[in-house]
Amino acid sequence: MLPAIYPSSFFVPDGGLHAYGADTIDPYRRAAGYVDRILKAEKPADLPVQAPTKYETVINLKTAKALGLTVPPTLFARADEVIE
């Protein structure tokens, strides 16, 4: 077993150690604003391209313990989700 950091939280519940990446649901929420603007006759070509604005951190403590790693308290403070 090797420690790894993944770009998506989907890997963490299945044994991944840590994930840090763009929130996977936020772009869908923001897409509603684009649909609204298009339905109000704005041209899609005139709409700006948006970069992710919300990121998430997920930690799997079970995997950390299996690897003999200690997770620093500062990482706990930043985590959006901790899997035990």
N, C-alpha and C positions, 0 to 999 in steps of 0.2 A: 504494500500500500504506500502510495506517495502523496504527500500533501499537494493540493492543487487549488487554484483560484479560478472560478468559472465566470463567464460573462453573463450568465443567466441563472436565476434562482431555481430553475427546474432541476438542476443536477444535485442540489444540496440535500433534499430529503432522501435521495437514493444513495447517500454516502459521500457526496462531495464535501470538502472541508469548508469552503468559503466561496461566496459569490459576490461580485460587485459589478453592477452594470446598470444600464438604463432600465427604468421601470417598464415592464412589458405591457401594462394596461394603460398607462398614461397617454400614449399616442392615440389610442382608440377614443379616449375621452376628448382629446383635443380635435380629433377629426370631425366631431359634431359641429364645431365652430366653422370648419371649412365647408361642410355641407350647407349650413345655414347661409353662409356668404354666397355660395354658388346659387342657391335657390333664390337669393335676393338679387340675382342677375350680375354678380361679379364674375369676371372672366377667370377661369382656373389658372391661366398663364400669368395673371397679375398677382396671384397669391404667393406670399413668401414661403420658402422652404424653411421648415422648423427643425432645429436640432433638439435632442432630448434635454429636458430641463429638470427632470426628477430621476434620481438614481437610488438604488436600493442596495443594502448590505445584508447578507444572510450568512449565519454561522451555524455549523453543525458541531455541537459539543461532543456528541457521541464519537464522531470521527476524530476530533481533536484528542480525546482521551485515549482512543485506540492507537493513535500515533505517538502518544506521550507528550503532547504539546500543551502548553499553558497559554490560554487566550488572555491577552492584556486587558485590564479593566477599561482602558480608553477605547478599545475595539467594541467591547460590550455596549458602551455608551453610545456609539455611533450605529450600532446594528438596528435594522428595522425589524428583524426577526431572528430569534435564536432557537434552534432545534435541539432538544435535549434527548 
